[in-house]
Amino acid sequence: MHALVTGAGGFLGRYIVERLVARGDRVRGLARSEYPALQGLGVEMVRGDLADRDTVTFACQGIDCVFHVASRVGIWGPWREFYATNVVGTQNVIEACRASGVGRLVFTSSPSVTFDGRDQCGVDESAPYPSRWLAHYPHSKALAEQAVLAANDAGGLQTCALRPHLVWGPRDHHLTARLIERARSGRLRRVGDGANLVDMNFVENAAEAHLRAADALSETASVVGGKAYFLSQGEPVNCWQWIDELLALVNLPPVQKSLSLAAARRVGMACEAAWTIAGLKSEPPMTRFLASQLATSHWFDISAARRDFGYEPRVSTAEGMRRLGEWLQNSP
């Protein structure tokens, strides 16, 4: 197929591009920066912003399937920025798909679209969107996800949304990099009692799931269209034991200091107020959303993805950690 990957130069986006190229698909990437490494793979790159409708429409011309991976991420920032990229940008992608006759759209969503600050243990896709939001990111992603699923048309554009949880692996400059940086600077604190279980996704498994979902959308009488799917390794891990294992990969000691969830939420509320008053653009060291994510359990039932498009986390968590450790040891 001829595929477009938005956010092609990002962490997950690049793995999706590489997987598509490896199996012989033609690939076009949409990104805001130049990525010579992707061009070296034979990827046609379009430079531009999701908020620019004309650019998105141009990028969708002649495309069979769009993997919409790009998004504004983070735990802090103005609502207008999250809305412009995650909501308006996604609406532009949907409209461009329709205008260009694109048949399939796979949207990279997030499990946080169902998170209300409380434990989620083995929940499936019937979990509702929350009535209150602790951060702009999950709120904007939920609005975007709803738009994508509503755009599914059995006679035209086929859509689905994938919700990979805590994506990590080699070349990760976000999740694992931030944890390591905080630990090295002495700012990493265990939040809660340290017993919370979380799901995660090795990046190669998450990328493979996107291709499988796209292929399933092309099938006659596909059951995937119009649905959202949780993705994970299929087995939750203890959040803080995994973080300690991560730190050990770079010869850092386990997390020693801790903070109760109630205390962390109070700190988060104070930080949010201070950052708002001061108009600071940097991320606060703690927010209510981050405190809740670090202290609660959130793991999911992935049987729907297994049943509907054959998803299977082929790279185990142990093997993924081995590969991550090797990359961390060899990266500058």
C-alpha positions as CSV (number, residue, x, y, z in Angstrom):
1,M,0.0,0.0,0.0
2,H,0.9,3.7,-0.2
3,A,0.9,4.9,3.4
4,L,1.2,8.3,5.1
5,V,2.6,8.5,8.6
6,T,2.1,11.7,10.5
7,G,4.8,12.3,13.1
8,A,7.1,10.1,11.0
9,G,10.2,11.4,12.7
10,G,8.9,10.7,16.2
11,F,9.6,7.7,18.5
12,L,6.7,5.4,17.5
13,G,6.2,7.0,14.1
14,R,9.7,6.1,13.0
15,Y,9.3,2.5,14.0
16,I,6.0,2.3,12.0
17,V,7.8,3.8,9.0
18,E,10.6,1.4,9.2
19,R,8.2,-1.6,9.5
20,L,6.3,-0.4,6.5
21,V,9.4,0.0,4.4
22,A,10.8,-3.4,5.5
23,R,7.7,-5.2,4.1
24,G,7.8,-3.3,0.8
25,D,5.1,-0.6,1.3
26,R,5.6,2.9,-0.2
27,V,5.8,5.5,2.6
28,R,5.3,9.2,2.8
29,G,6.0,11.0,6.1
30,L,4.5,14.3,7.4
31,A,6.7,16.1,10.0
32,R,7.6,19.6,11.1
33,S,11.4,19.0,10.7
34,E,13.8,17.4,8.3
35,Y,14.7,13.7,8.8
36,P,17.6,12.7,6.5
37,A,17.6,9.2,8.0
38,L,14.0,8.6,6.8
39,Q,14.8,10.0,3.4
40,G,17.7,7.6,3.3
41,L,15.2,4.8,3.6
42,G,13.4,6.0,0.5
43,V,10.6,7.8,2.4
44,E,9.0,10.8,0.7
45,M,8.9,13.6,3.3
46,V,6.4,16.4,3.5
47,R,7.3,19.2,5.9
48,G,4.5,21.0,7.6
49,D,2.1,21.3,10.6
50,L,-1.1,19.4,11.2
51,A,-2.9,22.7,11.9
52,D,-2.2,23.6,8.2
53,R,-5.2,22.1,6.3
54,D,-3.6,22.6,2.9
55,T,-0.4,20.8,3.9
56,V,-2.3,17.9,5.3
57,T,-4.5,17.7,2.2
58,F,-1.4,17.7,0.0
59,A,0.2,15.0,2.0
60,C,-2.9,12.7,1.7
61,Q,-3.0,12.8,-2.1
62,G,-2.6,9.3,-3.6
63,I,-2.5,7.6,-0.2
64,D,-4.3,4.3,0.7
65,C,-3.9,4.4,4.4
66,V,-3.0,7.1,7.0
67,F,-1.3,6.3,10.2
68,H,-2.0,9.4,12.3
69,V,0.7,9.2,15.0
70,A,1.6,12.9,15.5
71,S,0.3,14.7,18.6
72,R,1.1,17.3,21.2
73,V,2.2,15.4,24.3
74,G,3.0,16.4,27.8
75,I,1.5,17.0,31.2
76,W,1.5,20.8,31.0
77,G,0.9,23.6,28.5
78,P,-1.8,25.9,27.1
79,W,-5.1,24.3,26.1
80,R,-5.0,26.1,22.8
81,E,-1.8,24.2,21.8
82,F,-3.1,20.8,22.7
83,Y,-6.4,21.6,20.9
84,A,-4.7,23.0,17.8
85,T,-2.6,19.9,17.3
86,N,-4.6,17.0,18.7
87,V,-8.1,18.1,17.9
88,V,-8.0,20.5,14.9
89,G,-5.0,18.6,13.5
90,T,-7.0,15.4,13.6
91,Q,-10.0,17.0,12.1
92,N,-7.8,18.2,9.3
93,V,-6.5,14.6,8.8
94,I,-10.1,13.2,8.6
95,E,-11.2,15.9,6.1
96,A,-8.0,15.4,4.0
97,C,-8.7,11.6,3.9
98,R,-12.2,12.2,2.7
99,A,-11.2,14.8,0.1
100,S,-8.4,12.6,-1.2
101,G,-10.2,9.3,-1.2
102,V,-8.1,7.6,1.5
103,G,-9.6,4.3,2.4
104,R,-8.1,3.7,5.9
105,L,-7.1,5.8,8.9
106,V,-5.4,4.3,12.0
107,F,-5.2,6.8,14.8
108,T,-2.7,6.6,17.7
109,S,-4.7,7.3,20.8
110,S,-3.9,6.8,24.5
111,P,-5.3,4.8,27.4
112,S,-5.4,8.0,29.3
113,V,-8.5,9.0,27.4
114,T,-10.4,6.8,30.0
115,F,-8.3,7.8,33.1
116,D,-10.1,9.7,35.9
117,G,-7.4,9.5,38.5
118,R,-8.5,6.1,40.0
119,D,-7.2,2.6,39.6
120,Q,-8.0,0.8,36.3
121,C,-7.5,-3.0,36.7
122,G,-8.1,-5.2,33.7
123,V,-10.6,-2.8,32.1
124,D,-11.6,-3.2,28.5
125,E,-12.8,-0.8,25.8
126,S,-16.2,-0.4,27.4
127,A,-14.6,1.9,30.0
128,P,-16.2,5.3,29.5
129,Y,-14.5,8.7,28.9
130,P,-14.2,10.5,32.3
131,S,-16.5,13.3,33.3
132,R,-13.5,15.4,34.5
133,W,-10.0,15.8,33.2
134,L,-6.7,16.1,35.1
135,A,-4.7,17.3,32.1
136,H,-5.1,18.8,28.6
137,Y,-3.4,15.9,26.9
138,P,-5.9,13.1,27.6
139,H,-8.8,15.5,27.1
140,S,-7.6,16.6,23.7
141,K,-6.8,13.0,22.7
142,A,-10.3,11.9,23.7
143,L,-11.9,14.5,21.5
144,A,-9.7,13.5,18.7
145,E,-10.4,9.8,19.2
146,Q,-14.1,10.4,19.2
147,A,-13.8,12.3,15.9
148,V,-11.9,9.5,14.3
149,L,-14.3,6.8,15.4
150,A,-17.3,8.9,14.3
151,A,-15.7,9.3,10.9
152,N,-15.8,5.6,10.2
153,D,-17.9,4.9,7.1
154,A,-18.5,1.3,5.9
155,G,-18.7,2.6,2.3
156,G,-15.8,5.0,2.4
157,L,-13.2,5.8,5.1
158,Q,-12.5,3.0,7.5
159,T,-11.1,4.1,10.9
160,C,-9.9,2.7,14.2
161,A,-8.0,4.0,17.2
162,L,-5.2,2.2,19.0
163,R,-4.3,2.9,22.7
164,P,-0.7,1.8,23.4
165,H,0.2,2.2,27.0
166,L,3.6,3.6,28.1
167,V,5.5,3.0,24.9
168,W,9.3,2.5,25.5
169,G,12.3,0.9,23.8
170,P,15.6,1.9,22.0
171,R,15.6,5.6,20.8
172,D,13.1,6.6,23.5
173,H,13.9,10.2,24.4
174,H,10.7,10.7,26.4
175,L,9.4,8.2,29.0
176,T,12.6,6.4,29.9
177,A,14.9,9.4,29.3
178,R,12.9,11.6,31.7
179,L,12.9,8.9,34.4
180,I,16.6,8.5,34.1
181,E,17.2,12.3,34.0
182,R,15.1,12.8,37.2
183,A,16.9,10.0,39.0
184,R,20.3,11.4,38.1
185,S,19.3,14.8,39.3
186,G,17.9,13.4,42.6
187,R,14.4,14.5,41.8
188,L,12.7,11.1,41.4
189,R,10.3,10.2,44.2
190,R,8.2,7.1,44.5
191,V,4.6,8.1,44.7
192,G,2.1,6.0,46.6
193,D,2.8,2.7,48.3
194,G,4.8,1.2,45.5
195,A,2.4,-1.7,44.8
196,N,0.6,-0.3,41.8
197,L,0.6,-2.4,38.6
198,V,0.8,-0.8,35.2
199,D,0.7,-2.0,31.6
200,M,3.4,-1.0,29.1
201,N,4.2,-1.5,25.4
202,F,7.5,-2.3,23.8
203,V,7.8,0.0,20.8
204,E,8.2,-2.7,18.2
205,N,5.0,-4.4,19.4
206,A,3.1,-1.1,19.3
207,A,4.3,-0.5,15.7
208,E,3.4,-4.0,14.6
209,A,-0.1,-3.5,16.0
210,H,-0.6,-0.4,13.8
211,L,0.2,-2.4,10.6
212,R,-2.0,-5.3,11.7
213,A,-4.9,-2.9,12.4
214,A,-4.5,-1.2,9.0
215,D,-4.5,-4.6,7.2
216,A,-7.6,-5.7,9.1
217,L,-9.4,-2.5,8.0
218,S,-8.9,-3.5,4.4
219,E,-10.7,-6.8,4.8
220,T,-14.2,-7.3,3.5
221,A,-16.7,-7.0,6.4
222,S,-14.0,-5.9,8.8
223,V,-15.0,-5.7,12.4
224,V,-12.2,-3.2,13.3
225,G,-13.8,-0.1,11.7
226,G,-15.1,2.4,14.2
227,K,-13.5,0.8,17.3
228,A,-10.8,1.7,19.8
229,Y,-8.3,-0.9,21.1
230,F,-6.1,-1.1,24.2
231,L,-2.5,-2.3,23.5
232,S,0.1,-3.6,26.0
233,Q,2.6,-6.3,26.6
234,G,-0.3,-8.5,27.9
235,E,1.1,-8.7,31.4
236,P,1.2,-5.8,33.9
237,V,4.3,-5.0,35.9
238,N,4.9,-3.4,39.2
239,C,5.5,0.2,38.2
240,W,8.3,1.0,40.7
241,Q,10.1,-2.3,40.4
242,W,10.2,-1.7,36.6
243,I,11.5,1.8,37.2
244,D,14.2,0.4,39.4
245,E,15.1,-2.2,36.7
246,L,15.3,0.7,34.2
247,L,17.7,2.7,36.4
248,A,19.9,-0.4,36.9
249,L,20.4,-0.5,33.2
250,V,22.4,2.8,33.5
251,N,24.0,1.9,36.9
252,L,21.7,4.1,39.0
253,P,20.5,3.0,42.4
254,P,16.8,2.2,43.1
255,V,14.4,5.0,44.1
256,Q,14.8,5.6,47.8
257,K,12.6,8.5,48.7
258,S,8.8,8.4,48.6
259,L,5.7,10.5,48.8
260,S,2.1,9.6,49.5
261,L,-0.4,10.0,46.7
262,A,-2.3,12.6,48.8
263,A,0.9,14.6,49.4
264,A,1.9,14.4,45.7
265,R,-1.5,15.6,44.6
266,R,-1.2,18.6,47.0
267,V,2.3,19.3,45.6
268,G,0.9,19.0,42.1
269,M,-2.0,21.4,42.8
270,A,0.5,23.9,44.3
271,C,2.8,23.6,41.3
272,E,0.0,24.0,38.8
273,A,-1.2,27.2,40.6
274,A,2.4,28.6,40.7
275,W,3.1,27.8,37.1
276,T,-0.2,29.3,36.0
277,I,0.3,32.6,37.9
278,A,3.9,32.9,36.7
279,G,3.0,32.0,33.1
280,L,5.7,29.4,33.0
281,K,5.9,27.2,29.9
282,S,8.2,24.6,31.3
283,E,6.6,21.5,32.8
284,P,6.2,21.5,36.6
285,P,8.0,18.8,38.6
286,M,4.6,17.5,39.7
287,T,0.9,17.8,38.6
288,R,-2.2,16.1,39.9
289,F,-2.3,14.0,36.7
290,L,1.3,12.9,37.0
291,A,0.8,12.1,40.7
292,S,-2.2,9.9,39.9
293,Q,-0.5,8.2,37.0
294,L,2.5,7.3,39.2
295,A,0.6,5.9,42.1
296,T,-2.5,4.1,40.7
297,S,-2.8,0.8,38.9
298,H,-3.8,1.0,35.2
299,W,-3.7,-2.2,33.2
300,F,-6.0,-3.3,30.4
301,D,-7.7,-6.2,28.7
302,I,-6.2,-6.6,25.2
303,S,-8.3,-9.5,24.1
304,A,-10.2,-7.4,21.6
305,A,-7.0,-6.5,19.7
306,R,-5.9,-10.1,19.8
307,R,-9.3,-11.3,18.5
308,D,-10.0,-8.6,15.9
309,F,-6.6,-8.2,14.2
310,G,-4.3,-10.8,15.6
311,Y,-2.3,-8.5,17.8
312,E,0.3,-10.4,19.9
313,P,3.2,-8.8,21.9
314,R,5.9,-10.8,20.2
315,V,8.8,-9.1,21.9
316,S,8.7,-9.9,25.6
317,T,9.2,-7.3,28.3
318,A,12.5,-9.1,29.4
319,E,13.8,-9.1,25.8
320,G,12.7,-5.5,25.3
321,M,14.6,-4.5,28.5
322,R,17.7,-6.2,27.2
323,R,17.5,-4.3,23.9
324,L,16.8,-1.0,25.7
325,G,19.8,-1.6,28.0
326,E,22.1,-2.3,25.0
327,W,21.0,0.9,23.3
328,L,21.4,2.9,26.5
329,Q,24.9,1.6,27.0
330,N,25.9,2.5,23.4
331,S,24.1,5.8,23.0
332,P,26.0,9.0,23.6
